[in-house]
Amino acid sequence: MSKGPGLFSDIGKKAKDLLTRDYNSDQKFSVSSYSDAGVALTSTAVKKGGLSTGDIATQYKYKNAVVDVKVDTESNISTTFTITDIVPSTKTIASFKVPDYNGGKLEVQYFHDHATLTTAVALNQSPAIDFSATIGTPTIAFGAEAGYDTTSGNFTKYTAGISVTQSVSNASIILGDKGDSIKASYVHYVDLLKRSAAVGEITRKFSTNENTFTVGGQYAIDPLTVVKAKLNNHGKLGALLQHEVIPKSLLTVSGEIDTKSLDKHPKFGLAIALKP
């Protein structure tokens, strides 16, 4: 693949990951195993409130192809095929769901040194079509995406964005919700390994005149332990601690509290991911 501007979905992703990834208020336990033949098996159990769910996922890699299959406790089966370079500089992703036969999708991504293009089509009788394009370089990228409903003949979404990336920082602006919202974010890394960072994000909803401002950070205490925290102007405070117990096996403890709520009972989550 090329070293071009990346996909449109990459615009603003660094800030989003710092502010959302690994935060949860559920209890989650997963175990993964790997074989020399390229097969990975992952079992996951989640308890949310009084409801428990689980799934078993397997992944098989062979040359330029990857096959993912997941079966959950509600008897849903999801299958994804990913093939790289059927045509040079492309990635093709096909996904299917059973028994929800209308949940299938075919996506093609094209990568160039100065542009990326993606097209995704739902595999049903009235397919929705999503497409996006990004132009630029790894340093600065401009992009847009749109969704089209072939049944109604209307656009379901259109979004535009810009991203500027430096060695120690990343800034992005996204105009979304059909022009009804704008989001600006900035990430600044404070170490060479990019394991410690500060992040700020502001979102304005024009139709409601509502602003949301969120600040957060991540700090690597040592090579095995990371702490994260975030706070927005609505008083929601979140924090987590993640520790690598053994190589590739993570213990994550997170919590969230609404500081402006009369009922200030914090919500805690625990996630354990074992990858022996």
C-alpha positions as CSV (number, residue, x, y, z in Angstrom):
1,M,0.0,0.0,0.0
2,S,1.1,3.6,-0.6
3,K,2.1,6.1,2.0
4,G,-0.5,8.6,0.9
5,P,-3.0,10.7,2.9
6,G,-4.9,7.8,4.4
7,L,-8.6,7.1,4.4
8,F,-11.2,9.7,5.2
9,S,-12.1,7.8,8.3
10,D,-8.5,8.5,9.6
11,I,-9.3,12.3,9.8
12,G,-9.8,13.0,13.5
13,K,-9.2,9.4,14.5
14,K,-6.2,10.1,16.7
15,A,-8.2,12.4,19.0
16,K,-11.3,10.1,18.9
17,D,-9.2,7.1,20.0
18,L,-7.6,9.0,22.9
19,L,-11.0,10.2,24.1
20,T,-13.0,7.0,23.6
21,R,-10.9,3.9,23.2
22,D,-10.9,1.4,26.2
23,Y,-13.4,3.6,28.2
24,N,-16.3,1.4,29.3
25,S,-18.7,0.8,32.2
26,D,-19.1,-3.0,31.5
27,Q,-17.3,-6.1,32.7
28,K,-15.4,-7.7,29.8
29,F,-13.2,-10.7,29.6
30,S,-11.5,-12.0,26.5
31,V,-9.0,-14.8,25.8
32,S,-7.0,-15.0,22.5
33,S,-4.8,-17.8,21.1
34,Y,-2.7,-18.0,18.0
35,S,-1.2,-20.8,15.9
36,D,1.8,-21.0,13.6
37,A,-0.7,-21.8,10.7
38,G,-2.1,-18.2,10.9
39,V,-5.2,-19.0,12.9
40,A,-6.3,-16.8,15.8
41,L,-9.2,-17.7,18.2
42,T,-10.8,-15.2,20.6
43,S,-13.5,-15.8,23.1
44,T,-15.2,-12.8,24.7
45,A,-17.8,-12.4,27.5
46,V,-19.4,-9.1,28.5
47,K,-21.7,-8.3,31.4
48,K,-23.6,-5.1,31.1
49,G,-26.0,-4.5,34.0
50,G,-27.9,-7.7,34.4
51,L,-27.3,-8.9,30.8
52,S,-24.5,-11.2,29.8
53,T,-23.4,-11.7,26.3
54,G,-20.5,-13.5,24.6
55,D,-19.0,-14.4,21.3
56,I,-16.3,-16.6,19.7
57,A,-14.3,-15.1,16.9
58,T,-11.7,-16.8,14.7
59,Q,-9.3,-15.3,12.1
60,Y,-7.3,-17.0,9.4
61,K,-4.5,-15.3,7.5
62,Y,-3.1,-16.7,4.2
63,K,-0.9,-14.6,2.0
64,N,-2.9,-11.5,1.1
65,A,-6.2,-12.7,2.4
66,V,-7.8,-12.6,5.9
67,V,-11.0,-14.4,6.9
68,D,-12.8,-13.4,10.1
69,V,-15.8,-15.3,11.5
70,K,-17.7,-14.4,14.7
71,V,-20.5,-16.3,16.4
72,D,-22.4,-14.7,19.3
73,T,-24.7,-16.0,22.0
74,E,-27.8,-14.8,20.0
75,S,-26.8,-17.2,17.1
76,N,-25.7,-14.4,14.8
77,I,-22.8,-15.3,12.5
78,S,-20.7,-12.6,10.9
79,T,-18.1,-13.3,8.2
80,T,-15.6,-10.9,6.7
81,F,-13.2,-11.5,3.8
82,T,-10.4,-9.0,3.3
83,I,-8.1,-9.3,0.3
84,T,-5.3,-7.0,-0.5
85,D,-4.0,-6.2,-4.0
86,I,-6.5,-8.1,-6.1
87,V,-5.8,-5.1,-8.2
88,P,-2.6,-3.3,-7.3
89,S,-3.0,-0.7,-4.5
90,T,-6.5,-1.9,-3.5
91,K,-8.1,-3.6,-0.6
92,T,-11.4,-5.4,-1.0
93,I,-13.6,-6.1,2.1
94,A,-16.8,-8.3,1.9
95,S,-18.9,-8.9,4.9
96,F,-22.0,-11.1,5.4
97,K,-24.3,-11.8,8.4
98,V,-26.6,-14.7,9.2
99,P,-29.6,-14.7,9.7
100,D,-29.7,-11.0,8.8
101,Y,-29.1,-11.4,5.1
102,N,-29.5,-7.7,4.5
103,G,-26.5,-6.9,6.6
104,G,-23.9,-7.7,4.0
105,K,-21.6,-5.1,2.5
106,L,-18.9,-4.9,-0.2
107,E,-16.2,-2.3,0.1
108,V,-13.3,-1.4,-2.2
109,Q,-10.5,0.9,-1.1
110,Y,-7.9,2.4,-3.5
111,F,-4.6,3.9,-2.2
112,H,-2.4,6.3,-4.1
113,D,0.6,8.4,-3.1
114,H,-1.6,11.5,-3.2
115,A,-5.2,10.2,-2.9
116,T,-7.4,7.5,-1.5
117,L,-10.9,6.4,-2.7
118,T,-13.4,4.1,-1.1
119,T,-16.8,2.8,-2.2
120,A,-19.1,0.6,-0.1
121,V,-22.3,-1.0,-1.3
122,A,-24.9,-2.8,0.9
123,L,-25.7,-6.2,-0.4
124,N,-29.5,-6.1,-0.4
125,Q,-32.4,-5.3,-2.8
126,S,-32.3,-1.6,-2.0
127,P,-28.6,-0.9,-1.5
128,A,-27.2,2.1,0.2
129,I,-24.0,3.4,-1.3
130,D,-21.2,5.2,0.7
131,F,-18.2,6.7,-1.0
132,S,-15.3,8.9,0.2
133,A,-12.2,10.5,-1.2
134,T,-9.1,12.0,0.3
135,I,-6.3,14.0,-1.4
136,G,-3.0,15.3,-0.1
137,T,0.0,13.8,1.7
138,P,0.7,12.2,5.0
139,T,1.2,15.7,6.4
140,I,-1.9,17.4,5.1
141,A,-5.1,15.8,3.8
142,F,-8.5,17.1,2.6
143,G,-11.4,14.7,2.3
144,A,-15.1,14.2,1.9
145,E,-17.6,11.4,2.2
146,A,-21.3,10.9,1.2
147,G,-24.0,8.3,1.6
148,Y,-26.8,7.7,-1.0
149,D,-30.0,5.8,-0.5
150,T,-31.0,4.2,-3.8
151,T,-34.6,3.7,-2.6
152,S,-35.4,7.3,-1.8
153,G,-32.9,8.9,-4.1
154,N,-31.6,11.1,-1.2
155,F,-28.2,11.6,0.3
156,T,-28.2,10.2,3.8
157,K,-25.0,12.0,4.8
158,Y,-22.2,14.3,3.5
159,T,-19.2,15.2,5.5
160,A,-15.9,17.1,4.8
161,G,-12.7,17.3,6.7
162,I,-9.1,18.4,6.8
163,S,-6.2,17.0,8.8
164,V,-2.7,18.3,9.5
165,T,-0.1,16.0,10.9
166,Q,3.3,16.9,12.3
167,S,5.9,14.7,14.1
168,V,4.5,15.6,17.5
169,S,1.0,16.7,16.8
170,N,-2.2,16.2,14.8
171,A,-5.0,18.7,14.1
172,S,-8.3,18.1,12.3
173,I,-11.6,19.9,11.5
174,I,-14.7,18.0,10.4
175,L,-17.9,19.5,9.0
176,G,-20.6,16.8,9.5
177,D,-24.2,16.0,9.9
178,K,-25.0,17.5,6.5
179,G,-23.4,20.7,7.6
180,D,-25.2,20.9,10.9
181,S,-22.1,20.3,13.1
182,I,-18.4,21.1,13.1
183,K,-15.8,19.4,15.2
184,A,-12.2,20.5,15.7
185,S,-9.6,18.5,17.6
186,Y,-5.9,18.7,18.4
187,V,-3.5,16.1,19.8
188,H,0.0,16.8,21.0
189,Y,2.4,14.0,21.9
190,V,5.0,14.6,24.7
191,D,7.3,11.7,24.1
192,L,9.0,10.1,21.1
193,L,7.1,6.8,21.3
194,K,3.8,8.7,21.3
195,R,2.5,6.9,24.4
196,S,1.9,10.2,26.4
197,A,-0.3,12.9,24.9
198,A,-2.8,15.7,25.5
199,V,-5.9,16.1,23.5
200,G,-8.7,18.7,23.1
201,E,-11.9,18.6,21.1
202,I,-14.7,21.0,20.6
203,T,-18.0,20.2,18.8
204,R,-20.7,22.7,17.9
205,K,-24.2,21.7,16.8
206,F,-25.7,24.6,14.8
207,S,-29.3,23.6,14.9
208,T,-29.3,23.5,18.8
209,N,-26.5,26.0,19.4
210,E,-25.0,23.4,21.7
211,N,-21.2,23.3,22.3
212,T,-19.3,20.4,23.8
213,F,-15.7,20.9,24.8
214,T,-13.6,17.9,25.9
215,V,-10.1,17.7,27.2
216,G,-8.1,14.6,28.0
217,G,-4.7,13.0,28.2
218,Q,-2.8,9.8,28.3
219,Y,0.4,9.2,30.3
220,A,2.7,6.2,30.2
221,I,3.7,5.6,33.8
222,D,6.2,2.9,32.7
223,P,6.5,0.7,29.6
224,L,3.7,-1.6,30.9
225,T,1.2,0.9,32.4
226,V,-0.9,3.7,30.9
227,V,-3.4,6.0,32.6
228,K,-6.0,8.1,30.7
229,A,-8.5,10.8,31.8
230,K,-11.0,13.1,30.1
231,L,-13.5,15.8,31.1
232,N,-16.1,17.7,29.1
233,N,-18.0,21.0,29.8
234,H,-21.1,19.0,30.8
235,G,-19.3,17.6,33.8
236,K,-18.7,14.1,32.6
237,L,-15.4,12.8,34.0
238,G,-13.7,9.6,32.8
239,A,-10.5,7.8,33.8
240,L,-8.8,4.5,33.2
241,L,-5.7,2.5,34.1
242,Q,-4.4,-0.1,31.7
243,H,-1.6,-2.5,32.6
244,E,0.1,-5.2,30.5
245,V,0.2,-8.1,32.9
246,I,2.1,-10.4,30.5
247,P,3.1,-9.7,26.9
248,K,0.0,-8.7,24.8
249,S,-2.3,-9.4,27.8
250,L,-4.0,-6.3,29.2
251,L,-5.9,-5.5,32.3
252,T,-8.1,-2.3,32.0
253,V,-10.0,-0.6,34.8
254,S,-12.1,2.4,33.9
255,G,-14.7,4.6,35.5
256,E,-17.0,7.5,34.6
257,I,-19.0,10.0,36.8
258,D,-21.3,12.9,36.0
259,T,-20.1,15.6,38.3
260,K,-23.2,17.8,37.6
261,S,-25.7,15.1,38.3
262,L,-27.7,14.9,41.5
263,D,-27.0,11.1,41.5
264,K,-23.2,11.1,41.4
265,H,-22.8,7.3,41.5
266,P,-19.8,6.5,39.4
267,K,-19.9,3.8,36.7
268,F,-17.0,1.4,36.7
269,G,-15.8,-1.0,34.0
270,L,-13.3,-3.9,34.0
271,A,-11.8,-5.4,30.9
272,I,-9.3,-8.3,30.8
273,A,-7.8,-9.3,27.5
274,L,-5.4,-12.3,27.6
275,K,-3.3,-13.1,24.5
276,P,-0.9,-15.9,25.5
